[in-house]
Amino acid sequence: MTPSPLPARAAAAAPIARGPAMREVLAALADVAPTPTTVLLLGESGTGKEVLARHVHALSSRAAGPWVAVNCAALPAELLESELFGHERGAFTGAEQRRAGRFEQASGGTLLLDEISELPLGLQAKLLRAIQEREIDRVGGARPVPVDVRIIATSNRDLAEMVAAGRFRSDLYYRLNVFPVVIPPLRERPEDLSPLAVALVAEGAAALGRPAPLLSPDALAALSATGLPGNVRELKNLLERALVRCRGPLLERAHLGLGPARPAAPRPLPAEPAAAGVPAGLPLELAALERLAITEALRRTGGNRTHAARLLGIGLRTLRNKLRAWRLAGEPLPDEAVPAARPIVPGAPCRAALQPAHLLASARARGSHGERA
């Protein structure tokens, strides 16, 4: 592979973290990113470990350097050493010229060792030496080659258990386990489901060259009910399939292909707000969509609260109260981060994250003059 700096899109897009679990993860990664410390990302398959590794690279002093990723599970054991460390001409049959390995390609940047648990035992000692001594030996080489890389490793297995079972070297484990971060599965971060789904729908629709449809409440509830054992990867695949089948402005439950809906058990209401600025008793998924709808309406009206309230189908006082509640809770207000936009005509449809009528109680709009954010 050809080493290259992290694409601007990946560097600019911060991972979505609305709930406390992922906020804690991002805070830890923000602390370690500027350092040269080795990072070990642990979590189930599909939780977005590579996305978070790219995020660490983008926040580091090596962001302008190469980003190189190698999947230790995808390469045959007999080729892995050459892939990692490179080889000299004539080192083996077919080696017609010298080839730099991933360590050399990543020099000055970051090397991601994805699924490090799949690395054969025979190569683990060589990897340990490369990390500790900051030099590698090409296959067939006569002298070591210095390298300057920042290591990020990921695993969906319990490496400590593998060490106890003799399937992973303890010295390599301790060398990698300098700054471990456990990524929670999607089922443990329900607050992130709505904004993740909205972002993935927008991304998938752009890839298909279509306008992004709105997610219906039934579709969102169906996604939540599946438990999403495949985490973000499964969510992305489900939404991609739904986008292929969806031809209208609203993505419905039927487009997901999950079969008939099952009666849901009553959901207990929390005694306290589950997140700052969220009214008590409001399910977190809907609260997140409500915030997205308000943010989108304010963006489309250039921060004009009166016009935004009309688009949302609520009264200006209702909108004020919601913004005041978020301010008192210390939450950033949507209209404080509204980019400059051409105000739209009140009464035009607002393509927010979800139809606002499903989120907010309808009320009469007040005031003939627009209140500014």
Stockholm file with secondary structure:
# STOCKHOLM 1.0

chainA/1-373         MTPSPLPARAAAAAPIARGPAMREVLAALADVAPTPTTVLLLGESGTGKEVLARHVHALSSRAAGPWVAVNCAALPAELLESELFGHERGAFTGAEQRRAGRFEQASGGTLLLDEISELPLGLQAKLLRAIQEREIDRVGGARPVPVDVRIIATSNRDLAEMVAAGRFRSDLYYRLNVFPVVIPPLRERPEDLSPLAVALVAEGAAALGRPAPLLSPDALAALSATGLPGNVRELKNLLERALVRCRGPLLERAHLGLGPARPAAPRPLPAEPAAAGVPAGLPLELAALERLAITEALRRTGGNRTHAARLLGIGLRTLRNKLRAWRLAGEPLPDEAVPAARPIVPGAPCRAALQPAHLLASARARGSHGERA
#=GR chainA/1-373 SS CCCEECCHHHHHCCCCCCSHHHHHHHHHHHHHTTSCCCEEEECCTTSCHHHHHHHHHHHSTTTTSEEEEEETTTSCHHHHHHHHHCBCTTSSTTCCSCBCCHHHHTTTSEEEEETGGGSCHHHHHHHHHHHHHSEECCBTCSSCEECCCEEEEEESSCHHHHHHTTSSCHHHHHHHTTEEEECCCGGGCGGGHHHHHHHHHHHHHHHHTSCCCEECHHHHHHHHHTCCTTHHHHHHHHHHHHHHHCCSSEECGGGGTCCSCCCCCCCCCCSSCSSTTCCTTCCHHHHHHHHHHHHHHHHHTTTBHHHHHHHHTSCHHHHHHHHHHHHHTTCCCGGGSCCCCCCCCTTSCCCCSSCGGGTSCCCCCCCSSCCBC
#=GC SS_cons         CCCEECCHHHHHCCCCCCSHHHHHHHHHHHHHTTSCCCEEEECCTTSCHHHHHHHHHHHSTTTTSEEEEEETTTSCHHHHHHHHHCBCTTSSTTCCSCBCCHHHHTTTSEEEEETGGGSCHHHHHHHHHHHHHSEECCBTCSSCEECCCEEEEEESSCHHHHHHTTSSCHHHHHHHTTEEEECCCGGGCGGGHHHHHHHHHHHHHHHHTSCCCEECHHHHHHHHHTCCTTHHHHHHHHHHHHHHHCCSSEECGGGGTCCSCCCCCCCCCCSSCSSTTCCTTCCHHHHHHHHHHHHHHHHHTTTBHHHHHHHHTSCHHHHHHHHHHHHHTTCCCGGGSCCCCCCCCTTSCCCCSSCGGGTSCCCCCCCSSCCBC
//
